[in-house]
């Protein structure tokens, strides 16, 4: 029964992924001059565009360093190379698993727990801390982009309200994550709900055993969250690395514009980049849909349709397809590493 269930889940995921790609392709066929897009792409400055790949690699390095420093603040010692490896693994699951923006964090927590003797709660506290920092940067960037656009453009009221709604949802999500992190009672309710769902699908599992393990993990998690809060100086380096990582990540879009010889619209890029990132955190992360969101938002902000599609394709070649190739390799290396360690034990 288990293989059949897993196969059905896998098929559903592939159906969703293919549907997203088909939607994006159909949109380009019916609404975009593909010959114009092809003409624009042939003029890409490959030297400048190569900088986008370098920028993405630097972003992952900074992301790994944020996690590494947070773990270090919790007296959990891991090598920088291990943090870098599992950061890439997390990026693979973020790109391939339809979810609410947490599959990367869950996979990093699970694999590092398997690969080390660090408590799961301690690892969880570090990844949640990193998530809160990254979400805060997204909210700040989205707010900045919105303000710049309102002062610069005569923007339709419907579009402005939509962006404001997404900004509100971003702030609300950030508040909920932070509140649940610092309130054990709130976390307990969520965990109990998850246990009931697990018990419903896995009737052979012992509910009491699940509750006991969850309580142990939660005690460690909240204790370590308190440690992070009580040491503001220890958060300076992670925040600096996070800001640098954000700059490198958003520069992929800027470099895509530059590679096409286009001006760099800072306000537009901030809005589009943060909008797609925000929507992905609420589950709109299937192949094809971020591309649609990016290109349509560019066009709504007065970017030529052919340029919008070209920039979208160049950007996604880096932060999707390049990421998939490298992160899948990292996943295989991590799997081999853990299997080898288990055999040695």
C-alpha positions in Angstrom: 0.0 0.0 0.0 2.8 2.4 0.8 4.5 2.3 -2.6 1.1 3.0 -4.3 0.4 5.9 -2.1 3.9 7.4 -2.7 3.4 6.8 -6.5 0.1 8.7 -6.4 1.8 11.7 -4.6 4.6 11.7 -7.0 2.3 11.7 -10.0 0.2 14.5 -8.5 3.4 16.6 -8.0 4.5 16.0 -11.6 1.0 16.9 -12.9 1.1 20.2 -11.0 4.6 21.0 -12.2 3.8 20.2 -15.8 0.6 22.2 -15.6 2.6 25.2 -14.5 5.1 24.9 -17.3 2.3 24.5 -19.9 0.5 27.6 -18.6 3.6 29.6 -19.0 4.4 28.3 -22.5 0.8 28.9 -23.6 1.0 32.4 -22.2 4.1 33.1 -24.3 2.6 31.6 -27.4 -0.6 33.6 -27.4 0.4 36.9 -25.8 4.1 37.4 -26.6 6.0 37.9 -29.8 8.4 35.0 -29.5 10.5 36.0 -32.5 11.2 39.3 -30.7 12.1 37.5 -27.5 14.5 35.2 -29.4 16.1 38.3 -31.1 16.6 40.0 -27.7 18.1 36.8 -26.1 20.6 36.4 -28.9 22.0 39.8 -27.9 22.7 38.7 -24.3 26.1 39.8 -23.1 27.3 36.5 -21.8 30.1 38.0 -19.7 27.7 40.1 -17.8 25.2 37.2 -17.5 27.9 34.9 -16.1 27.9 37.3 -13.2 24.4 36.3 -12.4 25.5 32.7 -11.7 28.4 34.0 -9.6 26.0 36.2 -7.7 23.7 33.2 -7.0 26.6 31.1 -5.7 27.6 34.0 -3.4 24.0 34.2 -2.2 24.1 30.5 -1.2 27.4 31.0 0.6 25.9 33.9 2.6 22.8 31.8 3.3 25.0 29.0 4.6 26.9 31.4 6.8 23.7 32.8 8.3 22.8 29.3 9.4 26.3 28.4 10.4 26.6 31.5 12.7 23.2 30.9 14.3 24.1 27.3 15.1 27.4 28.5 16.5 25.5 30.9 18.8 23.7 27.8 20.1 27.0 26.0 20.7 26.2 23.6 17.8 29.4 23.2 15.9 29.3 22.2 12.2 31.8 22.8 9.4 31.1 25.6 6.9 31.2 23.0 4.1 28.4 21.0 5.8 26.3 24.1 6.2 26.9 24.9 2.5 26.0 21.3 1.4 22.7 21.2 3.3 21.8 24.8 2.3 21.9 23.5 -1.3 19.9 20.5 -0.4 17.2 22.8 1.1 17.2 24.8 -2.1 16.4 21.6 -4.0 13.3 20.8 -1.9 12.2 24.5 -2.0 12.2 24.3 -5.8 10.5 20.9 -6.2 8.1 20.3 -3.3 4.8 22.1 -3.4 4.5 23.6 0.1 4.2 26.7 2.2 7.8 27.7 1.9 9.2 25.4 4.6 10.3 22.3 2.8 13.9 23.6 2.6 14.0 24.3 6.4 12.5 20.9 7.2 14.9 19.0 4.9 17.9 20.8 6.4 16.8 20.1 9.9 16.1 16.4 9.2 19.4 15.7 7.3 21.6 17.6 9.7 20.0 15.7 12.6 20.8 12.4 10.8 24.3 13.6 10.0 25.2 14.8 13.5 24.5 14.4 17.2 23.0 17.9 17.4 19.5 18.0 19.0 16.7 18.4 16.5 15.2 21.2 18.5 18.5 23.1 18.4 18.7 22.7 14.6 15.0 23.8 14.3 15.7 26.9 16.3 18.5 27.9 14.0 16.5 27.4 10.8 13.5 29.2 12.2 15.7 32.1 13.3 17.1 32.2 9.7 13.6 32.1 8.3 12.5 35.1 10.4 15.5 37.1 9.3 14.9 36.4 5.6 11.1 37.1 5.9 11.9 40.4 7.6 14.2 41.4 4.7 11.5 40.5 2.2 8.9 42.7 4.0 11.4 45.6 4.1 12.2 45.2 0.4 8.6 44.9 -0.6 7.7 48.0 1.4 10.6 50.0 -0.1 9.7 48.9 -3.6 6.0 49.8 -3.1 6.9 53.3 -1.8 9.3 53.9 -4.7 6.6 52.9 -7.3 3.8 55.0 -5.7 6.0 58.1 -5.9 7.3 57.3 -9.4 4.3 55.9 -11.3 0.6 56.5 -11.7 -0.3 53.0 -10.7 -3.8 51.5 -11.1 -5.6 51.4 -7.7 -6.4 47.7 -8.1 -2.8 46.8 -8.6 -1.7 49.0 -5.6 -4.3 47.3 -3.4 -3.1 43.9 -4.5 0.5 44.7 -3.6 -0.7 46.1 -0.3 -2.6 42.9 0.4 0.4 40.8 -0.4 2.5 43.1 1.9 -0.1 42.7 4.6 0.0 38.9 4.2 3.8 38.9 4.4 3.7 40.9 7.6 1.0 38.7 9.1 3.0 35.5 8.2 6.1 37.0 9.8 4.1 37.8 12.9 2.6 34.3 13.1 6.0 32.6 12.7 7.6 34.8 15.4 4.6 34.4 17.7 4.6 30.6 17.4 8.4 30.6 18.0 8.3 32.4 21.3 5.0 31.0 22.6 5.3 27.3 23.7 1.5 27.0 24.1 0.9 28.1 20.5 3.6 25.7 19.2 2.2 22.9 21.3 -1.3 23.3 19.7 0.2 23.2 16.2 2.3 20.1 17.0 -0.7 18.3 18.5 -2.7 19.0 15.4 0.1 17.6 13.2 0.3 14.5 15.5 -3.4 13.9 15.0 -3.0 14.2 11.3 -0.1 11.8 11.3 -2.0 9.4 13.5 -4.9 9.5 11.1 -2.8 8.4 8.2 -0.4 6.2 10.2 -2.6 4.3 12.5 0.1 1.9 13.6 2.2 4.7 15.1 2.1 5.2 18.9 0.5 8.5 19.6 2.1 8.7 23.1 5.5 8.1 21.6 5.0 10.9 19.1 3.9 13.2 21.9 6.9 12.4 24.1 9.3 13.0 21.3 7.6 16.2 20.3 7.7 17.5 23.8 11.4 16.8 24.0 12.0 18.6 20.7 9.8 21.6 21.7 11.5 22.1 25.0 14.9 22.2 23.2 13.5 24.4 20.5 12.1 27.1 22.7 15.1 27.0 25.0 17.4 27.7 22.0 15.1 30.4 20.6 15.4 32.1 24.0 19.2 31.8 23.7 19.1 33.6 20.3 16.8 36.3 21.6 19.0 36.9 24.7 22.1 37.4 22.7 21.5 40.3 20.3 25.2 40.8 19.6 25.3 37.2 18.3 22.7 38.1 15.7 24.8 40.9 14.1 26.9 38.6 11.9 23.9 36.4 10.8 21.9 39.6 9.9 24.9 41.1 7.9 25.3 37.8 6.0 21.6 37.7 5.4 21.6 41.3 4.0 24.6 40.4 1.7 22.8 37.3 0.6 19.6 39.2 -0.2 21.7 41.7 -2.3 23.4 38.9 -4.2 20.1 37.1 -4.8 18.2 40.2 -6.1 21.3 41.1 -8.2 20.6 38.1 -10.4 17.6 40.0 -11.8 19.6 43.2 -12.1 22.4 41.4 -14.0 19.8 39.8 -16.3 18.6 43.3 -17.2 22.2 44.5 -17.6 23.1 41.5 -19.8 20.3 42.6 -22.2 21.7 46.2 -22.2 18.5 47.4 -20.4 18.4 50.1 -17.7 18.2 48.8 -14.1 14.8 49.7 -12.6 15.5 49.4 -8.9 11.9 49.9 -7.8 10.5 47.5 -10.3 13.0 44.8 -9.5 12.4 45.1 -5.8 8.6 44.7 -6.3 8.8 41.8 -8.7 11.5 39.9 -6.8 9.8 40.2 -3.4 6.3 39.5 -4.9 7.5 36.2 -6.4 9.3 35.3 -3.2 6.3 36.2 -1.0 3.9 34.2 -3.2 6.3 31.2 -3.1 6.2 31.3 0.7 2.4 30.7 0.6 2.7 27.8 -1.8 2.7 29.3 -5.3 6.0 27.8 -6.1 5.2 25.3 -8.9 7.2 25.5 -12.2 5.7 28.0 -14.5 3.7 30.0 -12.0 6.6 32.2 -10.7 7.5 32.8 -14.3 4.0 34.0 -15.1 4.0 36.2 -12.0 7.4 37.7 -12.8 6.7 38.5 -16.4 3.1 39.8 -15.9 4.3 42.0 -13.0 7.1 43.4 -15.1 4.6 44.3 -17.8 2.2 45.8 -15.3 5.1 48.1 -14.3 5.6 49.3 -17.8 8.4 47.0 -18.9 8.2 46.0 -22.6 6.6 42.5 -22.8 9.4 41.0 -24.8 12.0 42.4 -22.4 9.9 41.2 -19.5 9.8 37.6 -20.8 13.5 37.7 -21.7 14.5 38.9 -18.3 12.3 36.3 -16.7 13.8 33.5 -18.7 17.3 34.6 -17.9 16.6 35.0 -14.2 14.9 31.6 -13.9 17.7 29.9 -15.8 19.8 30.9 -12.8 17.6 30.7 -9.8 15.6 27.6 -10.9 17.4 25.5 -13.5 21.0 26.2 -12.3 19.8 25.7 -8.7 18.2 22.4 -9.6 21.3 21.0 -11.2 23.6 22.0 -8.4 21.2 21.2 -5.5 20.3 17.8 -7.0 24.1 17.0 -7.0 24.2 18.2 -3.4 21.3 16.0 -2.4 23.1 12.9 -3.9 26.3 13.8 -2.0 24.4 14.3 1.2 22.6 11.0 0.8 25.9 9.1 0.1 27.5 10.8 3.1 24.7 9.8 5.5 24.6 6.2 4.2 28.3 5.9 4.6 28.2 7.2 8.2 25.3 4.8 9.1 27.4 1.9 7.8 30.4 3.0 9.8 28.3 3.0 12.9 
